[in-house]
Amino acid sequence: MDFPKDIILEILLGLPVKSVMRFKCVSSDWNDTISAAAFRKNYLSRHCKNAPIGFFYSCIPSFRSKTRHNKFISSTAMETRELESMDCLQNLRNVLATSKGLLLVSRNHNTYHVLDLVSKKHIKLSKPLENYPHAHVGFVCHEQETGSRKINGLSYKLVRVGGTLPPVVLPDNEAKTRAVETYSSKTGKWSKSTMMAATGFYLGQHTAARVIGGVFHWWDWDWVRVVAYNPDNPKGRVKLINLPWVRGIDGYGFKDFEGTQNLCLQFYIILRSIEVWVLKSKREGGSYLDDDEDVVEVSRWTLAHRISFSEIGVGPSDFGPEIGHLHPLPIAISPWYPHIIFLVSSNEIMSYDQTERKIKVLYSYRIDGFSEEFVPFQWPVWPCL
């Protein structure tokens, strides 16, 4: 007896993803149904809310351990074991960014792979146009609106800006522009363009950009500005966003930023408390990214929260292990839960809920060194490659 198609779809949507994939071999019709972008969207809408959260963090060695390596953990032991057994992650190790379930990983600044955590497949991208001693990258994955079935309705883009660390000081007119290389999964090729700012700028030590509203955001070298670049802007204009805290990182200080769904920018400072600053558009309901200004002044920021360490039951000393000197450990803000701040201490990862004003220990660990990059990811529930 043949079941109506809507009943079959309902059954498939309730199954684990590995079981769904097995039904693709039943017939070409079933394969087409499961491979369609519409089915993928329906499946994600049902299961994404329950997807476990994980973290990748780069561990810089102490004097006792000379090997730099990436560690990875998730909210369930199963995903952690799967990650630890993946040859691609073991060999490449440098986790740069994540977008819609895909990871951008690399061995060096001139070799890039895109990895799917569900299917365990990975694609080595073609060689970039230029070799650089250091490269700043941005990675974003988009839903395709054309009905294309390639990559299950997803396309991705990698932006790459070459440089050196520390940056070479350039004449004023040259410091305003940077050569940009962009890889598109739609073409499978790299292309060249130029990005330009109103004043000179230098990208900072953090390699990967934070993607907010499809726009790449990098720290500048002095940590006093955010450099925002829209790869879809044909003019290549860069927005320079001055930050409300202009002192260098000293003592227990650390800074991070993230965007929320309504496209306001949030900036976080850890010093003797946690401060949350918000940058909104000049227009009601608009995005700060669309404001017609090349340089955003400090006065545009608003202090939204100040959270004392005593209020959440920890002290500043929890964030600075003694390794030659006190080094600030990072924080992260998940784009799926922008009201939650993730904090890394010397031996724990904690979450602080700004709404409920509660702190919770998520993981305890021990590292011989200190953590630098801290990339949260939501474990994908559907294969992208």
N, C-alpha and C positions, 0 to 999 in steps of 0.2 A: 504494500500500500504506500503510495506516494503522499508525503506530508506537504501541506501548503508551504510555499517559500517563506512566508513571514514567520511560521512556526519554526522552521529550520534555522532562520536567522536568529530568532530569539534564543534557541538552544545554543547555537555557536557563540553568541555574545556572552553567555554565562559560563563558558568553559575556560580553563586555563589556556594561556596562549600556546603552549606546546601541544596541547590536544587539538586546538583549532588548526594548527599548521599541518597536522597529520591528515586532516580532511581535504587538503588541497589536492591530494592524489586520487580522490574518489572519481572525479571527472573534470573535464575542462570547464564546465559550467560552475562547479564548486570552486575551482581554482580562481576563476574570474571574479566570483562573488567575494571570496576572502581577500583577494589581492586588490580589490577596488579601494580607492581612497575614502569613499563614503563609509565602507565597513570599518576601516581603520579608525576613522573619527568617532564612530558610534562606540567601538570597543574601548577607545581611550576615555571617552566621556563617562563610561561606567566604572572603569577600573583605576583611573589615575589617582583619585583621592586616597586610595588605600595603598598606593605604591610606597615602598619604604624609602627613607631618606638615607643617603650615604655621604661620605666625605673622602676626597683625595687631599693629601697634604704632603708637601715637599719637605723632607727632613734634611737640614744642613748639618753635617757631622760636627761633633765636638772634637777636641784635640785627641781623644782616645780612639775615635773612629773616623777614618779618612774618606769613607765612601758616602757620596750624596745619593739619596734614593727617595722614591715616593712610597708612601704608605697609603693604604686604603681600608676603610671600614664602612660597614653599613649597619642599619638598625636590626638586621637579622643575621645570624651566623651563616645562613645558607649563601647569601649573596657575597659575603666576605670570602668564604671558601672558594666560590666560583671565580672571583676576581684573582685570588692568589694563585689559581691554577691556570690562568690564561697566559699562553706563551707570548702573545703580542704585548701584553702589559709587562711581563717579566723582562722582555728583551728591550722594549722602548722606554718604559718607565716614566718619561716626562709627560705627565698629563697637563695639557695647557688649558683646555676649555671644554665645556659641555653645552650642548644645545639640543633640545627635543629628543633626548635619548642617545645622541651620538657624542662620542668623545674625540677630541683632537689630541693626538699624541705624537711625540717626536723623539728622535734620538739626538738630534742637534738642531741648529737654527736653519738648516737647509734641507731637511728631510721631514716630511709630514705624512701621517697616516690618519684615516678616519675609521673609528672602531665602533661597532654595534655590540652593546653588552648582552643583548638578548640572543641574536643569531650567532654571536661569536665571530662574525665576519669582519674583515678589515680591508680597506682599500689604500694602497700606497699612491699618493698623489704624484703627478708628474713633477719633474725637477723644476724648481723656481728659476726665474730668468737670471737672477744675480745671486752670487754667494756673498753672505755677510758674516762678519764675526759675531754679530748679535742681531736679532730681529724681533720686533714687537708685532704681535699677531692679534687678529680678531676673528672669531668664528661664529657664524650664525646659520641656523637652519630655518627654512620657511616652508609653509604649506604652498603647494603649487595650485594656482587657480585655473589652469588651463585644462584640467582633467587628465594631464599626463600621468601615466602609471609608473614612470621611472622613480625608483627609490620610494615606492609606496606613497606617492603623492607629496614627497618632500624633496626639496633642493637645498643645497648648502653653499656657503660662500666663505672663503678664507681670505682675509686681507693681511698683507705683510709689509712692514715698514722697516727697512734696514738701518743699522746704526752701529755704534760702538759704546762700550761701557768702560770708563765714563765717556760722555759724549764729547766729540771734538767741537770746540767753540768755533762758530761760523760768523762771517760778516753779517751785519744786521739784515741785509736784503736776502741773503741765502738762508738765514735761520727761520724765515717765514714760510718756507716751502719744504716738502719732503716728497721723494719719489715713492709711489705706492704700487705694489703688485697685488693683483686680485685673481684668485682661482675660483671658477664657477663650475659646479657639478653639471650644469646644463650643457656647457661646451666642452668640459674636460680640459680646459686650457687656462694659462695665465695671461693676463693683460696688464698693461702699464697705464698709470695715470699719475696725477699730481694733486696733493692736498696743500692748501694755502691758508695761513692765518693772518690776522691783522697785525700781530707783532711776532717777534721771534719766540720759539718754543723748543724745548728738548724733552723727549719722552723719558720716563723714569725707568727704574730697574725692573719693575714688574713686567714680565713679557706679554702676558695675555690681557686683552681688553675686557672690560665688563660691558656686555651688550644690553642696552636698554632701548626699547622701541625701535630695534633694528639699527641703532647708532652705536658705534664703538667708543668707549670711554677709557682713556689711559691716564695714569698719573703723569704729571710732568716730573722733571728731574729733581726739583727742590721740594716736591710734595705740597706745594702751595696752590696748585691749580689742577683741574681736570681738563684734559684735551679731548673734545668730543668731535667725532668724524662720522659723517653719514656717507657710506659707500654708494648710495643711490643718488646723491646730489651731483648733477653733471658739472657744477662749477668747482667741486672739491673743496668747498669752504669748511674751515675748522672753527668750532666754537670753543673759546677759552673761558673756563668757568673758575673764577677765583674763589677760594675756599675761606670759610670764616675763621679758621685757625691757622695762623701764618708762622708759628714757631716751628722749628725743626723737631723731629722725633727725638725726645730725650727722656731719660728716666723710664717711667712706666707708660709713656705715651704711645698710642697707636691709633691709626685712622683707617677708615674704610668707607665705601659708599655703595649704594644700590638704588635701583629704581623700583617704583611700585606700579601697579596696573594702570593707575590714572596718569602715569608718566610724570610724576614729580620725582625729583632727585632727593635722596636722603643721604646725609653725611654723618658719620659716627666718629666720635672721639673717645678714647679711653685715656684718662690721665689719673685723677683722683676720684673720678666719677665717670659715668658714661653719658655723653651728651649726644642728642639726636637733633640735627639741623635739617630743615626742609627747604627745598627750592621749588617754587611753583611758577606757573606761567603768569605773565602780566594780565592775561585775559581769563575770565571765569570759564572753567571747563576746558581750557586749552592746555597745551604741553609746553614746557620750558624749551623743548627742542625746536619749536616752531616760532619762538619769539625772534623778531628781527634785530638781533644784536650779535656782533662778533665776539664781544668780551662781556661776560657777566660779572658785575661788581659784587663785592662782599655784602653790601647793604641789602641785596636781594634775598639773603638767607634769613630764616626765622628759626629760633630755638624752640623746638617742639617738646622735648623731654630732657630732663636731667635726672639720672638714676644714680643714687649714691651707692657705693660698695657696701656700706653697712646695711642698706635696705635689702640687698639681695643675699647677704650673708657671706660675702667674700671680701678679701682685701686686695689692694694693688699688688702685694707681694706674691699673690697667686699667679701673676702673669709675667714673672721675670726670673727664670732659673739662672743660677750663677754659672756662667760659662765664659770665664774671662772678664765679662762685663754683663750688666743687666740688659737683656735684649727683649723688646716687647713682642709678645706673641699675638698672632692675628685674630681678628674676628671675621665673621662672614654673615651675610644676610641672604637667606634663600629667596629667590624670586617667587617661589610658590607660597611662602609664608612671610611676607615682608614685615609683619609685626613681631617676628621672632628674631632675636640676635643670637648667633652661635658664638661662643667664647672658647678659646683654647687656652688652658692653663698649662703648667709644666707637666701635668699628668692626667688631665681630664678634659673632655669636651662637654661643655654645658650649653643649655639653651635658656634664654631669658625672654619670657612672654611680656611684651610691653602692655598688652591689654589687661592680663590678669596679674601683672607685677609679681611673677613667680619665676624662680630659677630651678632648673632640673639638670641633674648630671646624666648625660647620655652614655658616655663611654669613659672607661679608665684605661690608661695605657702607660707604657714607659718607653721613652726614646732616648738614645744616646746622642744627644744633640738638641737642636731646637727647630721648631716648625716655622716655615716662611710662607709659602703659598698655601692657601686653604680653600679648596674648591668644593662647595656643596653640590650634590647632584641628586635628582630624583630617579630612583631605579626605573628604567623604562619598562613598560608592560607590553610593548609591541615592537617587533623588529623593524628597523629602518633600512637595512642593507640586505 
